[in-house]
Amino acid sequence: MSETFLILTLICIVWGIVSMIAITSFLHKRGRKILFILINIMIFKYVHDYHQITTEENGKPGYWFYSFTIAMNLALLCAIIALVINYS
């Protein structure tokens, strides 16, 4: 059973990576400098910048903001469930 949640965790992580790539691509097209070497550290700043820009342009956050947030939260939840199942 924990294998199912582990697979779901990996799927959510891939979903989050795709969202992260889309967010950095969006910011790069808007002229923001993206530090690809430090992307794991800077991703939360990039997500915040994406949220601000899309809110200013459209009045609400863009699709990729929600996509990244949901993917990372689901990955965390599935990982915790897999650990609880595995160790109980």
N, C-alpha and C positions, 0 to 999 in steps of 0.2 A: 504493500500500500504506500509506503514511503517513497518507492520508486516513481509512482505516479506524480506525487507532489514535487519530486526532484526534477522530473521532466517538465512539469508545468513551470517550475522556477527557471529552468534554462530557456524555455520559450519566452517567458516574460523578460528575461535579461536580453535576449535577442531583439525583442520588441522595443525595449528601452534603448538599445544601441542604435536601432534604425531611427527612432525618434531623436536621439542625440545627434545623429548625422544630419537629419533634416533641419534641426534647430541651428546647428553650426553653419550649414549651407545657407539658410535664410539670413543669418547675421552677416556672413561673408558677402552676400549679395548687397546688403545694406551698408557695406563699407566698414564693418567692425573687424578689428584685427583678431584673428583666432590663433591661439597658441596650441597647435596640435600636439606638441610634445607634452604639454601640461594639461591635456584635455580632461583627464580623470579628476584633477584637482579643480579646474576652472569650470566644470560643467554646470555647477549650481549658479555661478555668476552668469553664464550664457543663458541658462533657462530663465533667470530673472530678467536679463536684458530682453530676451524674446518676449516675455510676458509684458514688459513695459512698452515695447515697440508696437506689438499687435494691439494692445489696449488703446494706445494713442491713435492708431490708424483705424481700428474697427469698433472701438468701444467695448470690446471684450477680448479676453486672451485667445490666442490662436489654438488651432486643433492640436499641434504638436506639444504644446504645454500640457494639456490634459493627457495626451497620449503618454508622454514621458512620466508624468506624475503617477498615473494609474499603473503603468507597467512596473515601475520601481516598487510601488506599494504592494502590488500583487506578488512580485518576486520575493519580497521580504516576508509576506504572509505565508506563501507556499513553503519557503525555506524553514520557517519556524514550525509549521505544521509537520513537515517532513522530519525535523529533528525531534519533535515531541513524540511522534509515532515511532520513530526509530529507537528512542531511548526509554520508552515506557513499556 
